[in-house]
Amino acid sequence: MDIFEKITRLGGVKQSGKRPVTSDLPAFRKTIANIMGNLPEEDVLSFASTFGFTSFNKNVVSSVIEHSSFLKSGTVDIGMLFGIGQQRNSVLSIIDTYFFPEQIRHHFFPICAGYPGDIIFYSLEKETFGKIYYWHHESPASAAPGLVAHSFDSFLAGLMVNDTKETNEVLTPEELIKINERRKKVGLPLIDQFRNNGN
């Protein structure tokens, strides 16, 4: 799959914050291998290096294979794409924050944010290597993450623009502000007043 062509068909991406001037890819690979005991396939590393620290211009979603009480709709929003570097929203900062028994127990390579506080990741575990999973931050520590796709290619192929209204629920102005603050942090498009009213 031509990743650049796919990103273009989805409406392109925009930079979120300051991109690192240089990224030492060999050092990054070594660090990930030391922490996780494995590395993802080259396409995944290239994706993080090329599109890291960006978010989609449109409301892009991914279909999921395993539905759950949280992923009822069968799709999830795609937020910030994690990049290679040391700052916030880098692959290493996400690993630092979430790789411990009370959070994500899997050996993993974070790809992007889902809903605020959630992570979509590439499995580095021997039994599930290369599968894409969704981790919900309010799940019990013992809960297994939800399967999104069987491979990185199928994950990319399944990304689509969601042109439907985001919610039929009418939120108060205060609730809308709080939700939009969380969405902005992970690079998701904001819900506007008109879409909130179902218009």
N, C-alpha and C positions, 0 to 999 in steps of 0.2 A: 504494500500500500504506500502511495506517495503521501507522506505526512503533510507536506506543504500544501498540496492540492486539497487535502481533507480540511485543513485549518481554514483555507480560503473559502471553501464551500460552506463552512460553518459561520462565515462572517468575519473571520480574522480575530486577532487578539490585540489587546492594548497593554502597555507597560504599566505595572503597578509598583510604584516606588522606584528607587534608584537601583539600576542593575550594576552588579560588580564590574569593575573595569577589566579585571582578569580573573580567571578561574583556573586553578591548577588542577586539571583533570587527573593526571597520574596520582597526585597526592590524595585527591578526593576518592578515587578508586581504592587506594590502599586503606584509607580510613574506613570506608564502607565494608570492605572485605574483613578488616580487623574486628569491627563491631558485630557484623552480621554473619561472618563466616562464608559469605557468598556474594556474588555480584549479579545484577540483572543482565539481560541480554543487551547488546550494543544499542539497539533501537531505543530502549528505555533511557539509557544514559545520554544518548544523542538528543532525545526529546527534552529531557531536563536541562541539558546544556543550551539548547536552542530556544525553547519556549518558556523556560523558568522565569518566575516573577512576572508573569502576565496573566490576564484573565480574558475570557471571551467577550467580544463586543455585544453579542446577542445572548439570550437566555438558552444556553446549551445544556442538554440533559443526557444522561446515559440510561439505557434500559438495564434492568437487573435480572439475573437468573433466579435467585432465591428471594421470594417475597417474605416479608416478616411483618410483625405488628407495626414496626416503624416504617418499613418500605412497602406500604400497602399499595401505592399507586403503580408500582412496577418501574418507576423512573426516579432518578435522583438528579438534583442540580449539580453542575460542575462549577466549582469556585476557582480560587487561585491555583495556578499551576506552579508546583514547587521547583526551585532552581538550585544550581550548584554555586555555593558560596558559603559565607559564615553568618549572614544576617537573618533577620526574621523571615519566615516563609521559605527558608532554604531546606533542602532535604535533610541536612544534618541537624538543623534546629528542630525539625519535626521529630526526628529520631530521638534527640536529646529529651524532648518534652514527653513523648508518649511511649518509648520503649522500656517498659518495666511491668512487672506482673499485674499491677492493679489497673493498667491501661491496655496497651497492645502487647500480647504475649508472643505473637508471631514474630519470626525474623522477617523483616519487610523492607521494602523500598517505597517511600511515599511518593505518589504521583501528583495528587491534587487534593484540594479541600472539597468536601461535599457540602452538606448543610453546615451552618456555623458550628465549629467545634468538632466536626466529623472528618474522617480521613479516608480517601480511596487509595489503596496500596497494592503493590506488586509483591506477591509472596516469594520469599527466598527460602522457604522451608523445603526440605527434600521431597516430601510427599505431594506438595501442592505447588511446586516451583512454576512460576510464570503465570499463575492464575491471578485474577484481579478481584480484590475484596473491598467491602465497605465496612468500616468500623464506626459505630455510633457511640458518641462519647458518654451517653447515659446508660449504655448496656452494662449489665453485671459483668464483673471481671471474668467470670467463668464462661460467658456467652461467646459462641463462635461468631466471627464476622460473617456478613452476608456475601455470597458469591455474586459478583457482578458480571464477569466474563471469564472464559476459559484461557484466554491469552491476551497479550497486549494488543495484537493486531485486531482481534475481535472486539476489544474494548473501544479502540479508535473507530472501527467500522460502525459500531453501535451508537456513537455520539450523534446527536441530532438537535436541531433548533426547535425549541418549544414555543410556538406562536400562540398557544391558547392562553386564556386568562389564567393568572397564577392562583387566584383564590376567589371564591364566591362569598367568603366570610367577610363581613364588614368589621373592620378594626377601628378602635378609637384612635384619634390623632396621636395620643401618647404611645399606644401599642405599636402603631405604624412607625414612629420614630425609633423605638427600641429595636424592632425587627430590622429596619433598614440599617441601623448602626451595626448590627451583627452581620448582615449580608455584605455591607461595604468592607468589613474587615477581611472577609474571605474572597472578595472580588466578585460577588454575585450581583447581577443587576438589581437595582432598587425597585420596590413595589411602589407605584405611584398612586395617588389618591383615587384616580379614576378606575384603575384596575382593581383597587381595593373595594370600590363600591360596586364592582361587577359590571361596569359600563364599558 
